[in-house]
Amino acid sequence: MIINGPNINLLGKREPGIYGNQSFEDFYDGLEARYPQVTLSCFQSNIEGELIGKIQDIGYSYDGIILNAAAYTHTSIGIGDAVKAITTPVIEVHISNTYAREAFRHQSFISPNAKGIILGFGLKSYELGLQSFL
């Protein structure tokens, strides 16, 4: 399961210099086509509690979670605690290199409990996360 946080629904429109010109939907369709042997699903919300709820709902039954909590990465202790509470491994991904951006983006409440972290490879970060489970 890919779980996306706030503003990922604006990919392709939002700050293309940082996030590129492709929508997540178009990228996701291509990912499904490249990995037909994998059952993928996707969830996106701009609401912190909905992200926590989804992590809790699937966190004991899925093979893996690729999580881009977006801005909540740096602010949500609740999402970090949800990742810590579950048994499903989580790969934290970011489209941009958060360490090359503002200082507040250098802290993650998810990283201490993630199986791994992939950042800075654009949308390819998601594919690299998927490959880590294969």
N, CA, C and O atoms as a printed pandas DataFrame, in Angstrom:
     atom_number atom_name residue_name chain_id  residue_number  x_coord  y_coord  z_coord
0              1         N          MET        A               1    0.861   -1.179    0.000
1              2        CA          MET        A               1    0.000    0.000    0.000
2              3         C          MET        A               1    0.899    1.231    0.000
3              4         O          MET        A               1    1.865    1.327    0.758
4              5         N          ILE        A               2    0.552    2.154   -0.865
5              6        CA          ILE        A               2    1.200    3.465   -0.865
6              7         C          ILE        A               2    0.257    4.415   -0.130
7              8         O          ILE        A               2   -0.922    4.520   -0.467
8              9         N          ILE        A               3    0.785    5.098    0.867
9             10        CA          ILE        A               3    0.012    6.089    1.615
10            11         C          ILE        A               3    0.676    7.445    1.414
11            12         O          ILE        A               3    1.857    7.626    1.712
12            13         N          ASN        A               4   -0.099    8.390    0.905
13            14        CA          ASN        A               4    0.396    9.739    0.643
14            15         C          ASN        A               4   -0.320   10.755    1.513
15            16         O          ASN        A               4   -1.531   10.681    1.719
16            17         N          GLY        A               5    0.449   11.697    2.017
17            18        CA          GLY        A               5   -0.082   12.760    2.849
18            19         C          GLY        A               5   -0.455   14.002    2.069
19            20         O          GLY        A               5   -0.705   13.939    0.865
20            21         N          PRO        A               6   -0.491   15.131    2.758
21            22        CA          PRO        A               6   -1.039   16.367    2.201
22            23         C          PRO        A               6   -0.311   16.861    0.956
23            24         O          PRO        A               6    0.914   16.807    0.840
24            25         N          ASN        A               7   -1.127   17.339    0.047
25            26        CA          ASN        A               7   -0.702   18.016   -1.173
26            27         C          ASN        A               7   -0.126   17.107   -2.254
27            28         O          ASN        A               7    0.212   17.580   -3.339
28            29         N          ILE        A               8   -0.011   15.823   -1.976
29            30        CA          ILE        A               8    0.466   14.911   -3.015
30            31         C          ILE        A               8   -0.574   14.839   -4.139
31            32         O          ILE        A               8   -0.234   14.548   -5.286
32            33         N          ASN        A               9   -1.813   15.098   -3.812
33            34        CA          ASN        A               9   -2.860   15.141   -4.830
34            35         C          ASN        A               9   -2.650   16.280   -5.832
35            36         O          ASN        A               9   -3.309   16.310   -6.871
36            37         N          LEU        A              10   -1.755   17.202   -5.539
37            38        CA          LEU        A              10   -1.474   18.327   -6.446
38            39         C          LEU        A              10   -0.232   18.116   -7.312
39            40         O          LEU        A              10    0.187   19.026   -8.027
40            41         N          LEU        A              11    0.358   16.919   -7.250
41            42        CA          LEU        A              11    1.545   16.675   -8.078
42            43         C          LEU        A              11    1.203   16.906   -9.543
43            44         O          LEU        A              11    0.113   16.571  -10.007
44            45         N          GLY        A              12    2.149   17.479  -10.250
45            46        CA          GLY        A              12    1.946   17.842  -11.640
46            47         C          GLY        A              12    1.532   19.288  -11.788
47            48         O          GLY        A              12    1.701   19.881  -12.853
48            49         N          LYS        A              13    0.989   19.860  -10.724
49            50        CA          LYS        A              13    0.576   21.265  -10.713
50            51         C          LYS        A              13    1.392   22.069   -9.710
51            52         O          LYS        A              13    1.698   23.239   -9.942
52            53         N          ARG        A              14    1.736   21.443   -8.608
53            54        CA          ARG        A              14    2.363   22.117   -7.477
54            55         C          ARG        A              14    3.883   22.160   -7.626
55            56         O          ARG        A              14    4.520   21.118   -7.780
56            57         N          GLU        A              15    4.451   23.330   -7.582
57            58        CA          GLU        A              15    5.903   23.517   -7.576
58            59         C          GLU        A              15    6.635   22.506   -8.454
59            60         O          GLU        A              15    7.396   21.684   -7.943
60            61         N          PRO        A              16    6.415   22.555   -9.765
61            62        CA          PRO        A              16    7.037   21.556  -10.637
62            63         C          PRO        A              16    8.561   21.557  -10.598
63            64         O          PRO        A              16    9.183   20.549  -10.933
64            65         N          GLY        A              17    9.168   22.660  -10.198
65            66        CA          GLY        A              17   10.617   22.698  -10.069
66            67         C          GLY        A              17   11.129   21.771   -8.979
67            68         O          GLY        A              17   12.270   21.313   -9.034
68            69         N          ILE        A              18   10.299   21.498   -8.002
69            70        CA          ILE        A              18   10.663   20.585   -6.910
70            71         C          ILE        A              18   10.069   19.200   -7.148
71            72         O          ILE        A              18   10.750   18.190   -6.974
72            73         N          TYR        A              19    8.799   19.157   -7.546
73            74        CA          TYR        A              19    8.056   17.897   -7.573
74            75         C          TYR        A              19    7.807   17.336   -8.966
75            76         O          TYR        A              19    7.257   16.242   -9.094
76            77         N          GLY        A              20    8.195   18.051  -10.005
77            78        CA          GLY        A              20    8.019   17.554  -11.358
78            79         C          GLY        A              20    6.660   17.891  -11.941
79            80         O          GLY        A              20    5.835   18.546  -11.303
80            81         N          ASN        A              21    6.441   17.429  -13.172
81            82        CA          ASN        A              21    5.233   17.756  -13.927
82            83         C          ASN        A              21    4.233   16.613  -14.003
83            84         O          ASN        A              21    3.145   16.790  -14.552
84            85         N          GLN        A              22    4.569   15.460  -13.473
85            86        CA          GLN        A              22    3.697   14.297  -13.595
86            87         C          GLN        A              22    2.757   14.196  -12.403
87            88         O          GLN        A              22    3.158   14.407  -11.258
88            89         N          SER        A              23    1.513   13.873  -12.686
89            90        CA          SER        A              23    0.567   13.646  -11.587
90            91         C          SER        A              23    0.877   12.312  -10.925
91            92         O          SER        A              23    1.473   11.429  -11.543
92            93         N          PHE        A              24    0.473   12.168   -9.676
93            94        CA          PHE        A              24    0.697   10.896   -9.011
94            95         C          PHE        A              24   -0.109    9.795   -9.676
95            96         O          PHE        A              24    0.362    8.663   -9.780
96            97         N          GLU        A              25   -1.306   10.106  -10.126
97            98        CA          GLU        A              25   -2.155    9.109  -10.776
98            99         C          GLU        A              25   -1.471    8.536  -12.011
99           100         O          GLU        A              25   -1.481    7.322  -12.213
100          101         N          ASP        A              26   -0.880    9.388  -12.836
101          102        CA          ASP        A              26   -0.177    8.917  -14.029
102          103         C          ASP        A              26    1.030    8.068  -13.641
103          104         O          ASP        A              26    1.274    7.023  -14.244
104          105         N          PHE        A              27    1.776    8.508  -12.648
105          106        CA          PHE        A              27    2.921    7.731  -12.179
106          107         C          PHE        A              27    2.469    6.371  -11.657
107          108         O          PHE        A              27    3.067    5.344  -11.979
108          109         N          TYR        A              28    1.413    6.371  -10.852
109          110        CA          TYR        A              28    0.894    5.137  -10.248
110          111         C          TYR        A              28    0.434    4.150  -11.321
111          112         O          TYR        A              28    0.699    2.953  -11.208
112          113         N          ASP        A              29   -0.243    4.629  -12.348
113          114        CA          ASP        A              29   -0.663    3.756  -13.446
114          115         C          ASP        A              29    0.541    3.084  -14.095
115          116         O          ASP        A              29    0.497    1.894  -14.408
116          117         N          GLY        A              30    1.610    3.839  -14.297
117          118        CA          GLY        A              30    2.835    3.275  -14.859
118          119         C          GLY        A              30    3.487    2.269  -13.933
119          120         O          GLY        A              30    4.017    1.256  -14.389
120          121         N          LEU        A              31    3.454    2.538  -12.642
121          122        CA          LEU        A              31    4.017    1.616  -11.653
122          123         C          LEU        A              31    3.269    0.287  -11.671
123          124         O          LEU        A              31    3.882   -0.780  -11.642
124          125         N          GLU        A              32    1.950    0.359  -11.719
125          126        CA          GLU        A              32    1.148   -0.870  -11.798
126          127         C          GLU        A              32    1.486   -1.654  -13.068
127          128         O          GLU        A              32    1.561   -2.882  -13.036
128          129         N          ALA        A              33    1.685   -0.959  -14.169
129          130        CA          ALA        A              33    2.013   -1.627  -15.430
130          131         C          ALA        A              33    3.385   -2.292  -15.380
131          132         O          ALA        A              33    3.578   -3.362  -15.957
132          133         N          ARG        A              34    4.350   -1.655  -14.684
133          134        CA          ARG        A              34    5.707   -2.205  -14.594
134          135         C          ARG        A              34    5.795   -3.374  -13.609
135          136         O          ARG        A              34    6.714   -4.188  -13.705
136          137         N          TYR        A              35    4.857   -3.469  -12.667
137          138        CA          TYR        A              35    4.897   -4.517  -11.644
138          139         C          TYR        A              35    3.558   -5.259  -11.585
139          140         O          TYR        A              35    2.876   -5.221  -10.561
140          141         N          PRO        A              36    3.177   -5.934  -12.679
141          142        CA          PRO        A              36    1.869   -6.604  -12.702
142          143         C          PRO        A              36    1.762   -7.745  -11.694
143          144         O          PRO        A              36    0.657   -8.157  -11.340
144          145         N          GLN        A              37    2.882   -8.251  -11.238
145          146        CA          GLN        A              37    2.886   -9.351  -10.275
146          147         C          GLN        A              37    2.617   -8.874   -8.837
147          148         O          GLN        A              37    2.451   -9.695   -7.935
148          149         N          VAL        A              38    2.575   -7.575   -8.628
149          150        CA          VAL        A              38    2.382   -6.999   -7.298
150          151         C          VAL        A              38    0.985   -6.391   -7.209
151          152         O          VAL        A              38    0.560   -5.644   -8.090
152          153         N          THR        A              39    0.289   -6.719   -6.143
153          154        CA          THR        A              39   -1.013   -6.100   -5.900
154          155         C          THR        A              39   -0.764   -4.789   -5.154
155          156         O          THR        A              39   -0.411   -4.790   -3.975
156          157         N          LEU        A              40   -0.949   -3.691   -5.846
157          158        CA          LEU        A              40   -0.727   -2.371   -5.264
158          159         C          LEU        A              40   -2.062   -1.717   -4.934
159          160         O          LEU        A              40   -3.073   -1.963   -5.591
160          161         N          SER        A              41   -2.043   -0.894   -3.921
161          162        CA          SER        A              41   -3.177   -0.029   -3.631
162          163         C          SER        A              41   -2.618    1.294   -3.142
163          164         O          SER        A              41   -1.460    1.388   -2.737
164          165         N          CYS        A              42   -3.459    2.312   -3.188
165          166        CA          CYS        A              42   -2.998    3.657   -2.868
166          167         C          CYS        A              42   -4.060    4.392   -2.070
167          168         O          CYS        A              42   -5.260    4.216   -2.285
168          169         N          PHE        A              43   -3.593    5.218   -1.143
169          170        CA          PHE        A              43   -4.480    6.041   -0.325
170          171         C          PHE        A              43   -3.810    7.394   -0.155
171          172         O          PHE        A              43   -2.610    7.467    0.111
172          173         N          GLN        A              44   -4.577    8.464   -0.306
173          174        CA          GLN        A              44   -4.059    9.810   -0.090
174          175         C          GLN        A              44   -5.063   10.591    0.732
175          176         O          GLN        A              44   -6.272   10.502    0.517
176          177         N          SER        A              45   -4.537   11.365    1.686
177          178        CA          SER        A              45   -5.389   12.261    2.455
178          179         C          SER        A              45   -4.594   13.488    2.864
179          180         O          SER        A              45   -3.387   13.424    3.094
180          181         N          ASN        A              46   -5.294   14.596    2.948
181          182        CA          ASN        A              46   -4.717   15.818    3.489
182          183         C          ASN        A              46   -4.978   15.924    4.990
183          184         O          ASN        A              46   -4.603   16.915    5.616
184          185         N          ILE        A              47   -5.616   14.913    5.565
185          186        CA          ILE        A              47   -6.043   14.945    6.965
186          187         C          ILE        A              47   -5.212   13.957    7.787
187          188         O          ILE        A              47   -5.205   12.759    7.505
188          189         N          GLU        A              48   -4.530   14.456    8.782
189          190        CA          GLU        A              48   -3.619   13.659    9.595
190          191         C          GLU        A              48   -4.300   12.430   10.211
191          192         O          GLU        A              48   -3.753   11.329   10.149
192          193         N          GLY        A              49   -5.466   12.606   10.795
193          194        CA          GLY        A              49   -6.155   11.492   11.440
194          195         C          GLY        A              49   -6.536   10.386   10.480
195          196         O          GLY        A              49   -6.538    9.213   10.853
196          197         N          GLU        A              50   -6.860   10.747    9.236
197          198        CA          GLU        A              50   -7.179    9.727    8.239
198          199         C          GLU        A              50   -5.938    8.909    7.880
199          200         O          GLU        A              50   -6.037    7.705    7.645
200          201         N          LEU        A              51   -4.787    9.547    7.836
201          202        CA          LEU        A              51   -3.541    8.830    7.572
202          203         C          LEU        A              51   -3.236    7.858    8.708
203          204         O          LEU        A              51   -2.867    6.709    8.468
204          205         N          ILE        A              52   -3.391    8.323    9.937
205          206        CA          ILE        A              52   -3.170    7.459   11.100
206          207         C          ILE        A              52   -4.140    6.282   11.071
207          208         O          ILE        A              52   -3.743    5.142   11.312
208          209         N          GLY        A              53   -5.402    6.553   10.777
209          210        CA          GLY        A              53   -6.401    5.493   10.699
210          211         C          GLY        A              53   -6.052    4.443    9.659
211          212         O          GLY        A              53   -6.197    3.248    9.919
212          213         N          LYS        A              54   -5.596    4.864    8.489
213          214        CA          LYS        A              54   -5.225    3.928    7.427
214          215         C          LYS        A              54   -4.018    3.089    7.840
215          216         O          LYS        A              54   -3.992    1.881    7.603
216          217         N          ILE        A              55   -3.024    3.719    8.452
217          218        CA          ILE        A              55   -1.841    2.982    8.924
218          219         C          ILE        A              55   -2.267    1.924    9.935
219          220         O          ILE        A              55   -1.809    0.784    9.866
220          221         N          GLN        A              56   -3.132    2.287   10.863
221          222        CA          GLN        A              56   -3.611    1.330   11.860
222          223         C          GLN        A              56   -4.442    0.227   11.221
223          224         O          GLN        A              56   -4.310   -0.938   11.598
224          225         N          ASP        A              57   -5.298    0.570   10.260
225          226        CA          ASP        A              57   -6.171   -0.410    9.614
226          227         C          ASP        A              57   -5.404   -1.501    8.880
227          228         O          ASP        A              57   -5.790   -2.669    8.921
228          229         N          ILE        A              58   -4.321   -1.127    8.211
229          230        CA          ILE        A              58   -3.605   -2.107    7.386
230          231         C          ILE        A              58   -2.287   -2.568    8.006
231          232         O          ILE        A              58   -1.610   -3.438    7.457
232          233         N          GLY        A              59   -1.931   -1.996    9.128
233          234        CA          GLY        A              59   -0.605   -2.195    9.700
234          235         C          GLY        A              59   -0.300   -3.546   10.302
235          236         O          GLY        A              59    0.786   -3.754   10.844
236          237         N          TYR        A              60   -1.245   -4.470   10.216
237          238        CA          TYR        A              60   -1.007   -5.823   10.712
238          239         C          TYR        A              60   -1.298   -6.869    9.646
239          240         O          TYR        A              60   -1.160   -8.066    9.897
240          241         N          SER        A              61   -1.702   -6.426    8.453
241          242        CA          SER        A              61   -2.135   -7.390    7.450
242          243         C          SER        A              61   -1.454   -7.235    6.086
243          244         O          SER        A              61   -1.513   -8.162    5.278
244          245         N          TYR        A              62   -0.823   -6.120    5.808
245          246        CA          TYR        A              62   -0.182   -5.906    4.512
246          247         C          TYR        A              62    1.279   -6.318    4.564
247          248         O          TYR        A              62    1.876   -6.394    5.638
248          249         N          ASP        A              63    1.855   -6.585    3.382
249          250        CA          ASP        A              63    3.264   -6.960    3.297
250          251         C          ASP        A              63    4.189   -5.769    3.480
251          252         O          ASP        A              63    5.328   -5.925    3.918
252          253         N          GLY        A              64    3.704   -4.578    3.148
253          254        CA          GLY        A              64    4.537   -3.405    3.285
254          255         C          GLY        A              64    3.762   -2.138    3.004
255          256         O          GLY        A              64    2.754   -2.145    2.298
256          257         N          ILE        A              65    4.253   -1.052    3.571
257          258        CA          ILE        A              65    3.682    0.276    3.364
258          259         C          ILE        A              65    4.786    1.197    2.858
259          260         O          ILE        A              65    5.869    1.270    3.440
260          261         N          ILE        A              66    4.498    1.891    1.775
261          262        CA          ILE        A              66    5.364    2.963    1.290
262          263         C          ILE        A              66    4.661    4.252    1.697
263          264         O          ILE        A              66    3.576    4.559    1.204
264          265         N          LEU        A              67    5.277    4.994    2.588
265          266        CA          LEU        A              67    4.635    6.150    3.209
266          267         C          LEU        A              67    5.351    7.445    2.859
267          268         O          LEU        A              67    6.531    7.625    3.160
268          269         N          ASN        A              68    4.613    8.341    2.217
269          270        CA          ASN        A              68    5.067    9.721    2.038
270          271         C          ASN        A              68    4.094   10.586    2.825
271          272         O          ASN        A              68    3.061   11.007    2.304
272          273         N          ALA        A              69    4.428   10.843    4.061
273          274        CA          ALA        A              69    3.558   11.652    4.914
274          275         C          ALA        A              69    3.680   13.137    4.593
275          276         O          ALA        A              69    3.013   13.965    5.213
276          277         N          ALA        A              70    4.524   13.473    3.632
277          278        CA          ALA        A              70    4.706   14.855    3.185
278          279         C          ALA        A              70    5.027   15.752    4.386
279          280         O          ALA        A              70    5.855   15.382    5.218
280          281         N          ALA        A              71    4.403   16.897    4.489
281          282        CA          ALA        A              71    4.725   17.843    5.565
282          283         C          ALA        A              71    4.492   17.260    6.959
283          284         O          ALA        A              71    5.136   17.679    7.921
284          285         N          TYR        A              72    3.567   16.290    7.072
285          286        CA          TYR        A              72    3.327   15.674    8.391
286          287         C          TYR        A              72    4.543   14.893    8.892
287          288         O          TYR        A              72    4.652   14.611   10.085
288          289         N          THR        A              73    5.451   14.548    7.990
289          290        CA          THR        A              73    6.686   13.874    8.389
290          291         C          THR        A              73    7.387   14.649    9.499
291          292         O          THR        A              73    7.938   14.064   10.431
292          293         N          HIS        A              74    7.357   15.962    9.384
293          294        CA          HIS        A              74    8.148   16.830   10.249
294          295         C          HIS        A              74    7.360   17.366   11.443
295          296         O          HIS        A              74    7.917   18.049   12.302
296          297         N          THR        A              75    6.067   17.056   11.495
297          298        CA          THR        A              75    5.225   17.650   12.539
298          299         C          THR        A              75    4.375   16.654   13.313
299          300         O          THR        A              75    3.914   16.968   14.411
300          301         N          SER        A              76    4.156   15.461   12.769
301          302        CA          SER        A              76    3.167   14.564   13.360
302          303         C          SER        A              76    3.783   13.465   14.217
303          304         O          SER        A              76    4.275   12.456   13.711
304          305         N          ILE        A              77    3.743   13.683   15.496
305          306        CA          ILE        A              77    4.147   12.625   16.431
306          307         C          ILE        A              77    3.157   11.466   16.320
307          308         O          ILE        A              77    3.540   10.306   16.473
308          309         N          GLY        A              78    1.884   11.776   16.054
309          310        CA          GLY        A              78    0.854   10.748   15.930
310          311         C          GLY        A              78    1.130    9.778   14.794
311          312         O          GLY        A              78    0.960    8.572   14.972
312          313         N          ILE        A              79    1.550   10.263   13.630
313          314        CA          ILE        A              79    1.880    9.367   12.521
314          315         C          ILE        A              79    3.118    8.556   12.868
315          316         O          ILE        A              79    3.181    7.360   12.580
316          317         N          GLY        A              80    4.087    9.189   13.476
317          318        CA          GLY        A              80    5.274    8.457   13.922
318          319         C          GLY        A              80    4.920    7.352   14.902
319          320         O          GLY        A              80    5.452    6.246   14.808
320          321         N          ASP        A              81    4.033    7.638   15.838
321          322        CA          ASP        A              81    3.601    6.624   16.809
322          323         C          ASP        A              81    2.819    5.505   16.137
323          324         O          ASP        A              81    2.942    4.347   16.535
324          325         N          ALA        A              82    2.016    5.828   15.123
325          326        CA          ALA        A              82    1.268    4.801   14.398
326          327         C          ALA        A              82    2.224    3.847   13.685
327          328         O          ALA        A              82    2.010    2.635   13.699
328          329         N          VAL        A              83    3.269    4.377   13.065
329          330        CA          VAL        A              83    4.270    3.540   12.402
330          331         C          VAL        A              83    4.969    2.651   13.430
331          332         O          VAL        A              83    5.233    1.478   13.165
332          333         N          LYS        A              84    5.263    3.204   14.587
333          334        CA          LYS        A              84    5.924    2.431   15.653
334          335         C          LYS        A              84    5.023    1.307   16.174
335          336         O          LYS        A              84    5.521    0.257   16.578
336          337         N          ALA        A              85    3.720    1.517   16.167
337          338        CA          ALA        A              85    2.776    0.575   16.775
338          339         C          ALA        A              85    2.484   -0.648   15.909
339          340         O          ALA        A              85    2.059   -1.677   16.434
340          341         N          ILE        A              86    2.700   -0.564   14.614
341          342        CA          ILE        A              86    2.281   -1.648   13.719
342          343         C          ILE        A              86    3.413   -2.637   13.453
343          344         O          ILE        A              86    4.574   -2.372   13.762
344          345         N          THR        A              87    3.050   -3.780   12.874
345          346        CA          THR        A              87    4.053   -4.793   12.536
346          347         C          THR        A              87    4.431   -4.782   11.060
347          348         O          THR        A              87    5.490   -5.296   10.701
348          349         N          THR        A              88    3.596   -4.209   10.197
349          350        CA          THR        A              88    3.914   -4.120    8.774
350          351         C          THR        A              88    5.090   -3.169    8.584
351          352         O          THR        A              88    5.074   -2.056    9.110
352          353         N          PRO        A              89    6.114   -3.595    7.835
353          354        CA          PRO        A              89    7.254   -2.696    7.614
354          355         C          PRO        A              89    6.862   -1.480    6.767
355          356         O          PRO        A              89    6.044   -1.573    5.852
356          357         N          VAL        A              90    7.470   -0.341    7.101
357          358        CA          VAL        A              90    7.190    0.928    6.435
358          359         C          VAL        A              90    8.477    1.479    5.830
359          360         O          VAL        A              90    9.509    1.576    6.493
360          361         N          ILE        A              91    8.383    1.837    4.553
361          362        CA          ILE        A              91    9.464    2.574    3.900
362          363         C          ILE        A              91    9.004    4.026    3.791
363          364         O          ILE        A              91    7.969    4.311    3.188
364          365         N          GLU        A              92    9.758    4.921    4.363
365          366        CA          GLU        A              92    9.467    6.355    4.271
366          367         C          GLU        A              92   10.060    6.874    2.968
367          368         O          GLU        A              92   11.244    6.673    2.698
368          369         N          VAL        A              93    9.243    7.540    2.161
369          370        CA          VAL        A              93    9.739    8.108    0.911
370          371         C          VAL        A              93    9.426    9.600    0.826
371          372         O          VAL        A              93    8.451   10.093    1.394
372          373         N          HIS        A              94   10.283   10.288    0.103
373          374        CA          HIS        A              94   10.082   11.703   -0.205
374          375         C          HIS        A              94   10.536   11.943   -1.631
375          376         O          HIS        A              94   11.542   11.390   -2.076
376          377         N          ILE        A              95    9.804   12.753   -2.329
377          378        CA          ILE        A              95   10.112   13.073   -3.716
378          379         C          ILE        A              95   11.364   13.934   -3.788
379          380         O          ILE        A              95   12.241   13.695   -4.619
380          381         N          SER        A              96   11.448   14.929   -2.924
381          382        CA          SER        A              96   12.606   15.831   -2.908
382          383         C          SER        A              96   13.613   15.366   -1.858
383          384         O          SER        A              96   13.304   14.550   -0.990
384          385         N          ASN        A              97   14.814   15.903   -1.963
385          386        CA          ASN        A              97   15.818   15.678   -0.931
386          387         C          ASN        A              97   15.525   16.664    0.197
387          388         O          ASN        A              97   15.886   17.838    0.112
388          389         N          THR        A              98   14.874   16.186    1.244
389          390        CA          THR        A              98   14.453   17.071    2.328
390          391         C          THR        A              98   15.637   17.728    3.027
391          392         O          THR        A              98   15.481   18.783    3.642
392          393         N          TYR        A              99   16.819   17.119    2.941
393          394        CA          TYR        A              99   17.992   17.707    3.592
394          395         C          TYR        A              99   18.602   18.847    2.782
395          396         O          TYR        A              99   19.462   19.571    3.284
396          397         N          ALA        A             100   18.170   19.012    1.553
397          398        CA          ALA        A             100   18.631   20.118    0.719
398          399         C          ALA        A             100   17.639   21.277    0.750
399          400         O          ALA        A             100   17.761   22.237   -0.012
400          401         N          ARG        A             101   16.651   21.171    1.645
401          402        CA          ARG        A             101   15.599   22.182    1.733
402          403         C          ARG        A             101   15.647   22.868    3.097
403          404         O          ARG        A             101   16.676   22.840    3.773
404          405         N          GLU        A             102   14.556   23.472    3.492
405          406        CA          GLU        A             102   14.518   24.229    4.747
406          407         C          GLU        A             102   14.876   23.329    5.940
407          408         O          GLU        A             102   14.619   22.125    5.932
408          409         N          ALA        A             103   15.469   23.943    6.953
409          410        CA          ALA        A             103   15.946   23.197    8.125
410          411         C          ALA        A             103   14.832   22.409    8.816
411          412         O          ALA        A             103   15.082   21.317    9.327
412          413         N          PHE        A             104   13.609   22.944    8.841
413          414        CA          PHE        A             104   12.538   22.223    9.536
414          415         C          PHE        A             104   12.224   20.891    8.859
415          416         O          PHE        A             104   11.642   20.007    9.488
416          417         N          ARG        A             105   12.597   20.730    7.590
417          418        CA          ARG        A             105   12.352   19.470    6.872
418          419         C          ARG        A             105   13.414   18.414    7.171
419          420         O          ARG        A             105   13.325   17.296    6.663
420          421         N          HIS        A             106   14.397   18.739    7.971
421          422        CA          HIS        A             106   15.462   17.795    8.288
422          423         C          HIS        A             106   15.065   16.824    9.391
423          424         O          HIS        A             106   15.758   15.827    9.597
424          425         N          GLN        A             107   13.995   17.076   10.092
425          426        CA          GLN        A             107   13.532   16.200   11.171
426          427         C          GLN        A             107   12.371   15.348   10.675
427          428         O          GLN        A             107   11.472   15.842    9.995
428          429         N          SER        A             108   12.400   14.061   11.023
429          430        CA          SER        A             108   11.299   13.160   10.690
430          431         C          SER        A             108   10.879   12.409   11.941
431          432         O          SER        A             108   11.712   11.854   12.657
432          433         N          PHE        A             109    9.572   12.399   12.197
433          434        CA          PHE        A             109    9.029   11.605   13.295
434          435         C          PHE        A             109    8.736   10.179   12.847
435          436         O          PHE        A             109    8.339    9.343   13.658
436          437         N          ILE        A             110    8.929    9.896   11.561
437          438        CA          ILE        A             110    8.700    8.563   11.013
438          439         C          ILE        A             110    9.991    7.753   10.952
439          440         O          ILE        A             110    9.990    6.559   11.253
440          441         N          SER        A             111   11.072    8.384   10.572
441          442        CA          SER        A             111   12.342    7.703   10.326
442          443         C          SER        A             111   12.800    6.749   11.427
443          444         O          SER        A             111   13.279    5.661   11.109
444          445         N          PRO        A             112   12.673    7.107   12.712
445          446        CA          PRO        A             112   13.179    6.189   13.741
446          447         C          PRO        A             112   12.507    4.810   13.745
447          448         O          PRO        A             112   13.067    3.852   14.279
448          449         N          ASN        A             113   11.325    4.708   13.160
449          450        CA          ASN        A             113   10.607    3.433   13.166
450          451         C          ASN        A             113   10.370    2.861   11.770
451          452         O          ASN        A             113    9.662    1.866   11.616
452          453         N          ALA        A             114   10.954    3.483   10.767
453          454        CA          ALA        A             114   10.815    2.995    9.395
454          455         C          ALA        A             114   11.856    1.917    9.123
455          456         O          ALA        A             114   12.946    1.923    9.696
456          457         N          LYS        A             115   11.500    0.995    8.240
457          458        CA          LYS        A             115   12.455   -0.019    7.790
458          459         C          LYS        A             115   13.587    0.638    7.014
459          460         O          LYS        A             115   14.740    0.216    7.091
460          461         N          GLY        A             116   13.235    1.686    6.259
461          462        CA          GLY        A             116   14.211    2.407    5.463
462          463         C          GLY        A             116   13.649    3.733    5.003
463          464         O          GLY        A             116   12.456    4.003    5.144
464          465         N          ILE        A             117   14.532    4.566    4.446
465          466        CA          ILE        A             117   14.160    5.905    4.005
466          467         C          ILE        A             117   14.751    6.118    2.610
467          468         O          ILE        A             117   15.931    5.859    2.375
468          469         N          ILE        A             118   13.913    6.593    1.696
469          470        CA          ILE        A             118   14.364    6.904    0.339
470          471         C          ILE        A             118   13.893    8.318    0.021
471          472         O          ILE        A             118   12.709    8.630    0.145
472          473         N          LEU        A             119   14.826    9.167   -0.389
473          474        CA          LEU        A             119   14.433   10.539   -0.695
474          475         C          LEU        A             119   15.296   11.129   -1.781
475          476         O          LEU        A             119   16.454   10.749   -1.959
476          477         N          GLY        A             120   14.713   12.065   -2.503
477          478        CA          GLY        A             120   15.465   12.848   -3.464
478          479         C          GLY        A             120   15.502   12.299   -4.876
479          480         O          GLY        A             120   16.191   12.870   -5.722
480          481         N          PHE        A             121   14.797   11.223   -5.171
481          482        CA          PHE        A             121   14.821   10.634   -6.502
482          483         C          PHE        A             121   13.541   10.915   -7.285
483          484         O          PHE        A             121   13.214   10.190   -8.225
484          485         N          GLY        A             122   12.829   11.949   -6.906
485          486        CA          GLY        A             122   11.571   12.257   -7.563
486          487         C          GLY        A             122   10.568   11.145   -7.304
487          488         O          GLY        A             122   10.629   10.480   -6.270
488          489         N          LEU        A             123    9.657   10.942   -8.225
489          490        CA          LEU        A             123    8.663    9.881   -8.072
490          491         C          LEU        A             123    9.305    8.495   -8.079
491          492         O          LEU        A             123    8.705    7.534   -7.597
492          493         N          LYS        A             124   10.508    8.385   -8.616
493          494        CA          LYS        A             124   11.259    7.119   -8.598
494          495         C          LYS        A             124   11.470    6.625   -7.160
495          496         O          LYS        A             124   11.683    5.433   -6.939
496          497         N          SER        A             125   11.412    7.532   -6.192
497          498        CA          SER        A             125   11.554    7.128   -4.780
498          499         C          SER        A             125   10.526    6.060   -4.414
499          500         O          SER        A             125   10.824    5.142   -3.650
500          501         N          TYR        A             126    9.312    6.181   -4.962
501          502        CA          TYR        A             126    8.271    5.185   -4.668
502          503         C          TYR        A             126    8.645    3.820   -5.254
503          504         O          TYR        A             126    8.486    2.786   -4.606
504          505         N          GLU        A             127    9.139    3.840   -6.476
505          506        CA          GLU        A             127    9.528    2.569   -7.114
506          507         C          GLU        A             127   10.673    1.917   -6.366
507          508         O          GLU        A             127   10.694    0.697   -6.202
508          509         N          LEU        A             128   11.616    2.708   -5.917
509          510        CA          LEU        A             128   12.719    2.160   -5.122
510          511         C          LEU        A             128   12.194    1.557   -3.818
511          512         O          LEU        A             128   12.674    0.515   -3.372
512          513         N          GLY        A             129   11.201    2.223   -3.209
513          514        CA          GLY        A             129   10.563    1.669   -2.015
514          515         C          GLY        A             129    9.898    0.342   -2.309
515          516         O          GLY        A             129   10.028   -0.608   -1.538
516          517         N          LEU        A             130    9.188    0.273   -3.421
517          518        CA          LEU        A             130    8.545   -0.977   -3.812
518          519         C          LEU        A             130    9.578   -2.077   -4.025
519          520         O          LEU        A             130    9.401   -3.205   -3.565
520          521         N          GLN        A             131   10.649   -1.742   -4.721
521          522        CA          GLN        A             131   11.699   -2.736   -4.988
522          523         C          GLN        A             131   12.321   -3.269   -3.699
523          524         O          GLN        A             131   12.782   -4.410   -3.656
524          525         N          SER        A             132   12.334   -2.453   -2.655
525          526        CA          SER        A             132   12.920   -2.909   -1.386
526          527         C          SER        A             132   12.108   -4.044   -0.762
527          528         O          SER        A             132   12.628   -4.797    0.061
528          529         N          PHE        A             133   10.834   -4.169   -1.150
529          530        CA          PHE        A             133    9.987   -5.243   -0.622
530          531         C          PHE        A             133   10.040   -6.501   -1.492
531          532         O          PHE        A             133    9.584   -7.562   -1.068
532          533         N          LEU        A             134   10.591   -6.393   -2.700
533          534        CA          LEU        A             134   10.591   -7.543   -3.617
534          535         C          LEU        A             134   11.823   -8.414   -3.457
535          536         O          LEU        A             134   11.966   -9.416   -4.156
